[in-house]
Amino acid sequence: LMDGKGKFYDIYIYTGYAAIPLIMANFISFILSFVLTYSEAIILTTVNNFGTIWFVFLIFAGTIVIHEYSGKKAVLTLFLSLGGIVILVFIMMFFVSIVNNMTEFVKIIIKDLSFR
């Protein structure tokens, strides 16, 4: 995207390792949810937030190290990646909406033809 040095395999590996704190935080939250009461839910929220913040930091640090970016370029790259994801999700939702409208149109045509 921005002339990074990392290969897809490297990105895959550091993303997998970065996801470990998030997975562990969710697992700990899941186990604690059987023990804690509703008034102690702040503990679950704190564990989840800590795991998420740690995950984001590891992704950011991995991007800097693997691609040999400066901090500013890494932030710019992450925002561009998020922007690309938002655009792709919008296009997918638009495509699904068009396909849904087309299938409804074809159903109406078939229904009208069956009445004649």
N, C-alpha and C positions, 0 to 999 in steps of 0.2 A: 504494500500500500504506500509506504513512504520510504522506499529503498532500505528496508531493514535487512540485516544479515542473517536472520534466523530462517530455518527451513520449517516446513509444515510439521515434520516429526518433532522438532525441538519445541514448537509451540504446543503441540499435543501433549508432550511430556510435562512441560512446566504448568500447563493448565490442569492436568491431572493431579500433580503434586499440590498445586495451590488449592484444589477443591477439597483436600483432606480435612482442613480445619472446619470448613462449612459442613461437610458430611458428619464429622464427629460432633459438632455443636448441635446439629439436628438430631443425632442419635441420643446425645445426652439429654436434650430437651424432651425427646420422646419418652425416655426412661423416667425422667423426673416428673413428667406429667401424670404418671400413675401414682406418685407419692405426694406431690404438692397440692395444696388447696387453691381455690380461686383467688384468694387474697394474696397468695404467694406467686402469682403469675408473673410478677416483675422479674423473678429469678429466671424464668424461662425466656422472657424477652431479652434479658441481659445476656444470657448464654447465646441466643440466636444472633443478637447484634454483634457480640464479640467475634463469633465465627464469621459473620459476613464481612466485618471490617478487616479481619485478618486475611480473608480470601481476597478482598479487593487490593489490599497492600501487596500480597504475594503476586497477584496478576500484574500489578503495576511494576513491581521490582523485577519480575521475570521478563516483562516487555523491555525494560531498560537494559537488562543484562544480555538477553538473547539477541536483540536487534542492535545493540550498541547505540542506543539513543541517549540524548540528554533528557533531563526531567521535563522540560517544556515540550520537546518533540514527542515524548511518550504520552503526555496529557493530550496533545493535539491528535495523535494517532488514535487514542482511546475514544475521544469524542467523535472523530470521523468514523470509526468503526460503529459506534452506537448510532450515529446518524444513518449509516448504511443499513443497519439492522432495522431501524424505524421505517426507512423507505421500502425495504423488502417486505416487511410485515404489511405495510399499506398496500403494496402491489398485490400481495397474496390475498388480502381481504377483498380488494377490488375484483380480482379474478374470481374468487369464490362467489361473490355477489352476482357477477355477470353470468356465471355458469348456473347459479340458482335461478336467476330471472329467465334464462334461456330454457331451462327444463320446465319451469312453470308455463312458459309460453307454448312449448311443444305439448304439454299436457292439456292445455286449453284447446289447442288446435285439434288434437286427437279427440277430445271430448265433444267438440262441436261437429267434427266429421262423423262421429258415431251416432249423433242424433239425426243426421240426414239420411 
